[in-house]
Amino acid sequence: MNISAKITSKGQITLPVEMRRELRIDFVVLAELVWVLAKQLKRPKVEIVGALRLVAMTGAFRFGDRHILMQAIDDYAEMSADFADFLIQRENEAAGCIATLTLDRKALRHPGFRHPTE
């Protein structure tokens, strides 16, 4: 079966009919998608956040933990760090970590991150 999703120039994802059933999307794939939309296609953040929310709420898609994903999307919408940073921090928090260490100055504005020297 030849399965190929397409991303339009506007950042819209088109799935072939055979993929419109339950599909697992790894958080790494979402992080890469956000990177492509933001850096390569130069889509505005508000549009990317809207697309993430739509994907997250689509029942046909499965994720590691939808609650973690929604928290990361909310963080990304409100703050200036990368989406991948928020996914990592929220997964660490769910695993019981009190903080995620980072050198990223933008991420350090979020209370879930700490600088390694603190």
C-alpha positions in Angstrom: 0.0 0.0 0.0 1.4 3.4 -1.0 0.7 5.8 1.7 1.7 9.4 1.4 0.4 12.4 3.3 0.8 15.7 1.7 1.4 19.1 3.2 0.2 22.0 1.1 2.0 25.3 0.8 -0.4 26.6 3.5 0.6 23.9 5.9 -2.5 21.9 5.5 -2.2 18.1 5.8 -4.0 15.9 3.3 -4.3 12.2 4.1 -5.3 9.5 1.6 -8.5 7.6 2.3 -6.6 4.5 3.5 -5.0 6.6 6.3 -8.2 8.1 7.6 -8.5 5.4 10.2 -6.7 5.3 13.5 -3.1 6.5 13.1 -0.4 6.8 15.8 1.6 10.0 15.6 4.8 10.1 17.7 5.6 13.4 19.5 8.9 13.5 17.5 6.9 13.6 14.3 4.8 16.5 15.6 8.0 18.4 16.7 9.4 17.9 13.2 6.2 19.1 11.6 6.2 22.2 13.7 9.8 22.9 12.7 9.0 22.5 9.0 5.9 24.7 9.2 7.7 27.4 11.2 11.2 27.4 9.7 10.8 26.1 6.2 7.3 27.2 5.2 7.4 30.3 7.4 3.9 29.8 8.7 2.7 32.1 11.6 2.7 30.6 15.0 -1.0 31.2 15.5 -1.6 29.0 12.4 0.7 26.3 13.7 -1.0 26.3 17.1 -4.4 26.0 15.4 -3.1 23.0 13.3 -1.7 21.3 16.4 -4.9 21.7 18.3 -6.9 20.3 15.3 -4.5 17.3 15.0 -4.6 16.7 18.8 -8.4 16.7 18.9 -8.9 14.5 15.9 -10.1 11.1 17.1 -8.4 9.2 14.3 -5.0 10.1 15.7 -3.4 8.4 18.7 -0.5 9.9 20.7 1.6 8.8 23.7 -0.5 10.9 26.0 -3.0 13.4 24.6 -3.0 15.4 27.9 0.8 15.9 27.7 0.4 17.0 24.1 -2.4 19.5 24.9 -0.2 21.0 27.7 2.7 21.4 25.4 0.5 23.0 22.8 -0.8 25.5 25.4 2.8 26.3 26.5 3.9 26.8 22.9 1.0 29.1 22.2 1.8 31.3 25.3 5.6 31.3 25.3 8.5 31.8 22.8 10.4 28.5 23.2 10.3 25.7 20.7 7.4 23.3 20.7 9.9 20.3 21.1 11.2 21.9 24.3 7.7 21.9 25.8 7.0 18.4 24.7 10.2 17.2 26.5 9.4 19.2 29.6 5.8 18.0 29.9 6.9 14.3 29.3 9.5 14.7 32.0 7.0 16.3 34.4 4.6 13.4 33.8 7.4 11.0 34.6 7.9 12.7 38.0 10.8 15.0 37.3 10.7 18.3 39.2 12.5 20.2 36.4 14.0 19.8 33.0 17.5 21.1 32.6 18.2 23.4 29.6 20.6 26.0 28.3 17.8 27.5 26.1 17.1 31.1 27.4 13.6 31.1 25.9 12.7 27.8 27.6 14.1 29.0 30.9 11.2 31.5 31.1 8.9 28.5 31.7 8.8 27.3 35.4 9.3 23.7 34.4 12.9 24.4 33.2 16.0 25.0 35.1 19.6 26.0 34.1 22.1 23.2 35.0 24.0 25.6 37.3 21.0 26.4 39.5 
